[in-house]
Amino acid sequence: MNSAIKQFCQSLTIPCGFTDAESQDYTNAAMTDILGMTVESSQVLDVFHAHEEVVRHKKLPLSLLSTLPGGYKQSPQPWRFDFFPRFDEKDVYQGSFFYAQPFLFLSLLEYIEGESPYTINLIQSDNRFSQRERQIIFCTLQRLSSKEVGRKLNLSHRTIENNLQSIYQKSGVHNGRQFRNYCRANGINRYLPPEFLPSGSQVISV
């Protein structure tokens, strides 16, 4: 393996690594901690290698979105992995450099309203809401109507509306605008019910 790139990765505090032309992988300590497993069994690297020929021939970066533990003792969170192909002076493929960063979320509406990107939280510390109420809160914050939330959760829209009234009462608010402000102030807008989270690693650009 390329000793210069290996030394470079070891010197970085960001999670990173590289693959060589024979598809052998190296990760620095920070990346190994994120993967939470041996490199040989990493699903992220398996997905990359499944698309490596496309990266090699198109000479384009590959980006993956994957939900992995943020270290062995932390809760899972979505990570973005970016792979960049490397070529020598003769345009021969030498492998890829890659790094990871927490995936930041921001809807177009939040962008228009001047919000900043944020990481999501899969653990809700506020115990005043039940699991069902947390699901309804999440869907409501995505600006879904009661009927749309009901279809998603297999409940009637009247049940959703009744639950919303209970949620408003627990929050001390009277309408949707006040509730959205309450959620922003208490970080509830960053909570994603884990049962809604897609599993595995998804290719988001190549």
SEKELO-23298 format. One record per residue (C-alpha): residue number from 1; x, y, z. Coordinates in pm, 1 decimal. Layout:
REM SEKELO-23298
@seq:NUM	px:X	py:Y	pz:Z
...
***
This chain:
REM SEKELO-23298
@seq:1	px:0.0	py:0.0	pz:0.0
@seq:2	px:108.5	py:359.4	pz:-58.0
@seq:3	px:307.1	py:448.1	pz:254.4
@seq:4	px:288.9	py:822.9	pz:188.9
@seq:5	px:-92.5	py:823.5	pz:176.6
@seq:6	px:-105.9	py:591.4	pz:478.2
@seq:7	px:112.3	py:831.6	pz:676.3
@seq:8	px:-103.7	py:1121.8	pz:558.0
@seq:9	px:-422.9	py:948.6	pz:679.4
@seq:10	px:-262.6	py:866.0	pz:1013.8
@seq:11	px:-175.9	py:1232.3	pz:1062.7
@seq:12	px:-536.6	py:1346.0	pz:1015.9
@seq:13	px:-793.6	py:1364.3	pz:1295.9
@seq:14	px:-1086.2	py:1341.0	pz:1051.7
@seq:15	px:-1212.6	py:988.8	pz:971.3
@seq:16	px:-1048.2	py:888.5	pz:644.8
@seq:17	px:-878.6	py:609.9	pz:453.9
@seq:18	px:-788.3	py:489.0	pz:109.7
@seq:19	px:-811.4	py:190.6	pz:-119.6
@seq:20	px:-538.7	py:84.1	pz:-359.2
@seq:21	px:-565.4	py:-38.1	pz:-718.3
@seq:22	px:-612.3	py:-395.8	pz:-591.0
@seq:23	px:-909.2	py:-285.1	pz:-375.6
@seq:24	px:-724.7	py:-332.2	pz:-47.5
@seq:25	px:-845.7	py:-90.4	pz:218.3
@seq:26	px:-678.5	py:115.5	pz:489.5
@seq:27	px:-855.5	py:331.7	pz:748.3
@seq:28	px:-712.2	py:556.7	pz:1015.6
@seq:29	px:-816.7	py:517.7	pz:1380.0
@seq:30	px:-1100.7	py:770.7	pz:1355.4
@seq:31	px:-1255.2	py:594.8	pz:1054.3
@seq:32	px:-1217.2	py:249.4	pz:1208.7
@seq:33	px:-1400.9	py:377.3	pz:1516.0
@seq:34	px:-1691.0	py:504.3	pz:1303.4
@seq:35	px:-1718.7	py:179.9	pz:1108.0
@seq:36	px:-1736.1	py:-1.5	pz:1440.1
@seq:37	px:-1617.2	py:-327.2	pz:1284.2
@seq:38	px:-1325.6	py:-475.9	pz:1099.2
@seq:39	px:-1256.9	py:-314.3	pz:763.5
@seq:40	px:-1310.7	py:-648.0	pz:589.3
@seq:41	px:-1671.9	py:-664.2	pz:705.1
@seq:42	px:-1758.9	py:-297.0	pz:658.0
@seq:43	px:-2082.6	py:-255.8	pz:464.4
@seq:44	px:-1977.9	py:94.1	pz:357.2
@seq:45	px:-1665.2	py:-36.3	pz:186.6
@seq:46	px:-1857.0	py:-327.6	pz:37.3
@seq:47	px:-2097.2	py:-82.6	pz:-128.0
@seq:48	px:-1807.4	py:126.8	pz:-254.9
@seq:49	px:-1631.1	py:-172.3	pz:-407.8
@seq:50	px:-1956.4	py:-273.6	pz:-578.1
@seq:51	px:-1946.0	py:63.6	pz:-759.9
@seq:52	px:-1568.3	py:99.7	pz:-789.9
@seq:53	px:-1561.0	py:19.0	pz:-1162.0
@seq:54	px:-1797.3	py:310.3	pz:-1228.3
@seq:55	px:-1575.0	py:539.9	pz:-1021.1
@seq:56	px:-1267.2	py:411.7	pz:-1204.6
@seq:57	px:-1406.3	py:457.5	pz:-1556.6
@seq:58	px:-1611.5	py:773.0	pz:-1508.1
@seq:59	px:-1340.3	py:930.9	pz:-1290.6
@seq:60	px:-1611.8	py:1074.8	pz:-1067.7
@seq:61	px:-1641.8	py:1086.3	pz:-688.4
@seq:62	px:-1884.0	py:850.5	pz:-515.5
@seq:63	px:-2090.8	py:957.5	pz:-214.9
@seq:64	px:-2271.1	py:723.3	pz:24.7
@seq:65	px:-2517.9	py:789.8	pz:303.2
@seq:66	px:-2502.0	py:529.0	pz:577.1
@seq:67	px:-2632.0	py:496.1	pz:930.7
@seq:68	px:-2353.0	py:377.8	pz:1158.1
@seq:69	px:-2263.2	py:414.5	pz:1525.1
@seq:70	px:-2073.3	py:733.9	pz:1598.8
@seq:71	px:-1805.9	py:533.9	pz:1776.8
@seq:72	px:-1851.3	py:215.7	pz:1974.5
@seq:73	px:-2033.4	py:375.8	pz:2269.2
@seq:74	px:-2243.0	py:634.9	pz:2091.2
@seq:75	px:-2588.0	py:614.9	pz:1935.4
@seq:76	px:-2621.3	py:559.4	pz:1558.2
@seq:77	px:-2634.2	py:855.2	pz:1325.5
@seq:78	px:-2624.6	py:908.6	pz:949.0
@seq:79	px:-2278.2	py:961.0	pz:804.0
@seq:80	px:-2178.3	py:1078.4	pz:457.1
@seq:81	px:-1884.1	py:899.5	pz:298.4
@seq:82	px:-1710.6	py:1059.8	pz:-0.7
@seq:83	px:-1473.9	py:857.1	pz:-220.8
@seq:84	px:-1236.6	py:1032.6	pz:-462.5
@seq:85	px:-1056.2	py:830.7	pz:-732.7
@seq:86	px:-679.5	py:877.7	pz:-767.6
@seq:87	px:-483.9	py:852.5	pz:-1094.9
@seq:88	px:-112.6	py:873.0	pz:-1165.3
@seq:89	px:59.0	py:1088.3	pz:-1427.4
@seq:90	px:-18.7	py:823.0	pz:-1690.9
@seq:91	px:-388.4	py:833.9	pz:-1601.3
@seq:92	px:-377.5	py:485.6	pz:-1442.4
@seq:93	px:-618.1	py:425.8	pz:-1155.8
@seq:94	px:-438.1	py:407.9	pz:-819.7
@seq:95	px:-735.5	py:361.5	pz:-588.1
@seq:96	px:-951.3	py:608.4	pz:-396.9
@seq:97	px:-917.3	py:838.7	pz:-99.2
@seq:98	px:-1224.4	py:864.7	pz:124.6
@seq:99	px:-1342.3	py:1043.3	pz:436.2
@seq:100	px:-1655.2	py:1062.9	pz:649.6
@seq:101	px:-1852.1	py:1342.1	pz:811.6
@seq:102	px:-2184.3	py:1356.1	pz:996.6
@seq:103	px:-2462.1	py:1407.4	pz:742.3
@seq:104	px:-2625.0	py:1748.5	pz:786.8
@seq:105	px:-2995.5	py:1800.8	pz:723.0
@seq:106	px:-3175.8	py:2108.1	pz:595.1
@seq:107	px:-3503.2	py:2126.8	pz:405.9
@seq:108	px:-3562.0	py:2384.3	pz:133.6
@seq:109	px:-3817.2	py:2555.7	pz:356.5
@seq:110	px:-3567.6	py:2573.5	pz:643.5
@seq:111	px:-3310.5	py:2716.1	pz:403.3
@seq:112	px:-3553.8	py:2985.8	pz:292.9
@seq:113	px:-3628.6	py:3063.3	pz:658.1
@seq:114	px:-3258.2	py:3108.7	pz:731.4
@seq:115	px:-3197.7	py:2793.8	pz:935.1
@seq:116	px:-2854.7	py:2631.0	pz:956.4
@seq:117	px:-2781.8	py:2265.4	pz:866.6
@seq:118	px:-2791.0	py:2027.5	pz:1162.9
@seq:119	px:-2730.2	py:1666.2	pz:1256.2
@seq:120	px:-3029.8	py:1459.6	pz:1358.4
@seq:121	px:-3086.7	py:1304.0	pz:1697.8
@seq:122	px:-3217.9	py:948.2	pz:1728.9
@seq:123	px:-3259.8	py:963.5	pz:2106.6
@seq:124	px:-3532.3	py:1183.8	pz:2250.9
@seq:125	px:-3455.6	py:1282.5	pz:2609.0
@seq:126	px:-3796.8	py:1448.0	pz:2662.3
@seq:127	px:-4014.5	py:1171.2	pz:2808.3
@seq:128	px:-4338.4	py:1368.1	pz:2811.9
@seq:129	px:-4431.6	py:1233.6	pz:2467.2
@seq:130	px:-4516.6	py:872.3	pz:2384.1
@seq:131	px:-4358.3	py:688.3	pz:2091.7
@seq:132	px:-4672.2	py:741.6	pz:1881.8
@seq:133	px:-4676.7	py:1111.4	pz:1968.6
@seq:134	px:-4311.0	py:1141.0	pz:1865.7
@seq:135	px:-4394.8	py:988.4	pz:1529.5
@seq:136	px:-4681.2	py:1234.0	pz:1483.9
@seq:137	px:-4458.7	py:1523.9	pz:1588.5
@seq:138	px:-4194.9	py:1425.9	pz:1334.3
@seq:139	px:-4446.4	py:1399.2	pz:1050.7
@seq:140	px:-4616.1	py:1725.1	pz:1150.3
@seq:141	px:-4284.4	py:1909.8	pz:1150.7
@seq:142	px:-4240.6	py:1794.6	pz:789.6
@seq:143	px:-4555.7	py:1999.5	pz:720.1
@seq:144	px:-4770.5	py:1694.1	pz:645.6
@seq:145	px:-5145.2	py:1736.1	pz:690.3
@seq:146	px:-5337.9	py:1528.1	pz:942.6
@seq:147	px:-5468.2	py:1310.6	pz:659.6
@seq:148	px:-5115.6	py:1256.3	pz:523.4
@seq:149	px:-4982.5	py:1170.8	pz:869.8
@seq:150	px:-5274.7	py:933.4	pz:919.6
@seq:151	px:-5200.4	py:751.7	pz:594.9
@seq:152	px:-4834.3	py:716.7	pz:686.8
@seq:153	px:-4909.5	py:582.2	pz:1035.0
@seq:154	px:-5221.9	py:383.3	pz:938.6
@seq:155	px:-5442.1	py:594.2	pz:1164.1
@seq:156	px:-5750.1	py:806.3	pz:1096.6
@seq:157	px:-5700.0	py:1178.4	pz:1056.4
@seq:158	px:-5931.5	py:1233.3	pz:1356.1
@seq:159	px:-5698.4	py:1023.8	pz:1570.3
@seq:160	px:-5406.0	py:1234.4	pz:1449.8
@seq:161	px:-5591.3	py:1557.5	pz:1527.4
@seq:162	px:-5683.8	py:1434.3	pz:1876.4
@seq:163	px:-5322.0	py:1337.8	pz:1939.2
@seq:164	px:-5205.8	py:1678.0	pz:1818.4
@seq:165	px:-5432.8	py:1851.7	pz:2066.7
@seq:166	px:-5283.2	py:1640.1	pz:2345.0
@seq:167	px:-4931.4	py:1722.6	pz:2216.2
@seq:168	px:-5011.3	py:2095.3	pz:2210.6
@seq:169	px:-5146.8	py:2075.4	pz:2565.2
@seq:170	px:-4833.1	py:1902.3	pz:2692.6
@seq:171	px:-4621.6	py:2166.4	pz:2518.4
@seq:172	px:-4824.4	py:2461.7	pz:2645.8
@seq:173	px:-4900.0	py:2591.7	pz:2295.3
@seq:174	px:-5218.7	py:2656.3	pz:2099.8
@seq:175	px:-5133.9	py:2622.8	pz:1729.8
@seq:176	px:-4889.6	py:2481.5	pz:1479.2
@seq:177	px:-4672.0	py:2792.8	pz:1454.7
@seq:178	px:-4624.1	py:2806.8	pz:1830.9
@seq:179	px:-4550.4	py:2435.4	pz:1837.5
@seq:180	px:-4282.9	py:2463.3	pz:1566.4
@seq:181	px:-4115.3	py:2739.3	pz:1767.3
@seq:182	px:-4137.1	py:2520.2	pz:2077.9
@seq:183	px:-3973.1	py:2231.5	pz:1891.9
@seq:184	px:-3689.3	py:2451.9	pz:1763.8
@seq:185	px:-3627.3	py:2591.1	pz:2112.0
@seq:186	px:-3611.9	py:2242.1	pz:2263.9
@seq:187	px:-3427.5	py:2062.5	pz:1982.7
@seq:188	px:-3726.8	py:1840.3	pz:1905.1
@seq:189	px:-3711.3	py:1943.7	pz:1537.8
@seq:190	px:-3381.4	py:1751.1	pz:1514.4
@seq:191	px:-3531.9	py:1425.1	pz:1639.2
@seq:192	px:-3594.5	py:1143.2	pz:1392.4
@seq:193	px:-3779.8	py:833.7	pz:1520.1
@seq:194	px:-3530.4	py:548.4	pz:1466.0
@seq:195	px:-3802.2	py:326.3	pz:1319.3
@seq:196	px:-3830.6	py:569.9	pz:1025.3
@seq:197	px:-3460.8	py:555.6	pz:945.3
@seq:198	px:-3366.6	py:360.9	pz:630.4
@seq:199	px:-3120.8	py:80.1	pz:693.1
@seq:200	px:-2799.2	py:7.4	pz:507.4
@seq:201	px:-2589.9	py:231.7	pz:284.6
@seq:202	px:-2734.7	py:425.7	pz:-6.5
@seq:203	px:-2546.0	py:571.8	pz:-302.4
@seq:204	px:-2637.9	py:940.4	pz:-326.5
@seq:205	px:-2405.5	py:1048.2	pz:-610.5
@seq:206	px:-2173.2	py:892.3	pz:-864.7
***
